[in-house]
Amino acid sequence: MESPNGQHMFYWGTFLLQWVVAFVASLFPLLPMWLRSLVVHSHGHAVEEDLRGLLASQMHRKLLLNVFFMSMDEFRMVVRPDVPLLRSQQEKMVLYYVKTDGWVPLPFAEEIKKCCPRLRAWILEDDVAVPHAWCLQHTDAVVKTIASYL
């Protein structure tokens, strides 16, 4: 089973492309601050203004390389749920899903719910405006929803 957004990332499986992108991204902190701000502000329109400024000023080479190499590992290795691990920790887990998630569609969420019947909580967000990357703008709504389960 593949996620809709995952289908658009087929090119990311090429090791050479991954290394080239990681190398180019590692040069980002060498840019003058005004140019870093311009890049972050032009591509980060969905992120709050304060956070964009913080990203531009605090973006470091090691951070960028870490992000790219973790994503490379994820795209290569995480293709199915690790059912034994999930089952062994299910009583501690609170899983939170959004209805319009291109990375973890509802059939994926339902599959995990079936294999882990003793989850601490399995939450499906009712607000369709909350995206997969909810932490960028919808933190308050998510915290209120999850807090009621803890």
C-alpha positions in Angstrom: 0.0 0.0 0.0 1.4 3.4 -0.9 0.4 6.8 0.2 -0.7 9.5 -2.3 2.1 11.8 -1.4 4.6 8.9 -1.4 3.7 8.2 -5.1 4.9 11.7 -5.9 8.3 11.0 -4.2 9.4 8.1 -6.4 12.4 10.1 -7.6 13.6 10.4 -4.0 14.7 6.8 -4.1 17.6 7.6 -6.3 20.7 7.7 -4.1 22.6 10.2 -6.3 19.7 12.7 -6.3 19.5 12.3 -2.5 23.2 13.1 -2.1 23.1 16.1 -4.5 20.0 17.6 -2.8 21.6 17.1 0.7 24.8 18.7 -0.5 23.1 21.7 -2.0 20.9 22.1 1.1 24.0 22.0 3.3 25.2 25.1 1.5 22.1 27.0 2.6 23.6 28.3 5.9 26.5 29.9 3.9 24.1 32.3 2.1 23.8 35.8 3.5 21.0 36.2 6.0 18.8 38.4 3.6 18.9 35.6 1.0 18.1 32.9 3.5 15.2 34.9 4.7 14.0 35.4 1.1 14.2 31.7 0.4 12.4 30.7 3.6 9.7 33.4 3.2 9.0 32.5 -0.4 8.7 28.8 0.2 7.2 28.8 3.7 4.0 30.7 3.2 2.0 28.2 5.3 4.3 28.7 8.3 3.8 31.6 10.8 5.9 34.7 10.3 7.9 34.3 13.5 8.7 30.7 12.8 9.9 31.6 9.3 12.3 34.1 10.8 13.6 31.5 13.2 14.1 29.0 10.5 16.1 31.5 8.4 18.3 32.4 11.3 18.8 29.0 12.9 19.1 26.7 9.9 22.5 24.9 10.3 24.3 22.5 8.0 24.1 19.6 10.4 20.4 20.1 10.9 19.7 20.1 7.2 21.9 17.0 6.6 20.1 15.2 9.4 16.7 16.0 7.9 17.7 14.8 4.5 19.4 11.6 5.7 16.5 10.7 8.0 14.1 11.2 5.1 16.3 9.0 2.9 16.1 6.2 5.5 12.4 6.6 5.9 11.7 6.4 2.2 13.9 3.3 1.9 13.0 1.4 5.1 9.5 2.4 6.3 7.2 0.7 3.8 5.0 -1.3 6.1 4.0 -0.9 9.8 6.4 -2.6 12.3 3.6 -4.7 13.8 5.6 -6.4 16.5 6.9 -3.1 17.7 3.5 -1.4 17.6 1.9 -4.3 19.5 4.5 -4.3 22.2 4.0 -0.6 22.9 0.3 -0.2 22.0 -0.9 0.6 25.5 1.4 3.6 25.6 0.5 5.0 22.2 -1.9 7.8 21.3 -2.3 7.8 17.5 -3.6 11.0 15.9 -4.9 11.1 12.3 -6.4 13.7 10.1 -9.1 13.0 7.5 -7.3 14.6 4.5 -3.8 13.2 5.1 -1.8 12.5 1.9 1.0 10.7 3.8 -1.0 8.5 6.1 -4.4 7.9 4.5 -7.3 6.4 6.6 -6.8 2.9 5.3 -3.3 3.0 6.8 -4.7 4.2 10.1 -7.4 1.6 10.1 -4.8 -1.1 9.5 -2.8 -0.1 12.6 -6.0 0.2 14.6 -6.8 -3.5 13.7 -3.4 -4.8 14.5 -3.2 -2.9 17.8 -6.6 -3.2 19.6 -5.3 -2.0 23.0 -4.1 1.4 21.9 -4.3 4.1 24.6 -6.2 6.2 22.1 -6.9 6.3 18.4 -8.0 9.8 17.4 -9.4 11.0 14.1 -9.5 14.8 13.8 -13.0 16.0 12.8 -11.7 19.4 11.5 -10.8 18.9 7.9 -8.7 22.1 7.9 -6.1 20.4 10.1 -3.3 19.0 7.8 -0.7 16.3 8.3 1.8 19.0 9.3 -0.6 20.2 12.0 2.3 21.4 14.3 3.0 24.4 12.0 -0.4 26.1 12.5 -2.9 24.0 14.4 -1.2 23.2 17.6 -3.9 24.5 19.9 -6.7 22.5 18.2 -4.7 19.3 18.3 -3.6 19.7 21.9 -7.2 20.3 23.0 -8.3 17.1 21.2 -5.5 14.9 22.5 -5.7 16.2 26.1 -9.2 14.8 26.4 -7.8 11.3 25.9 -4.9 11.5 28.4 
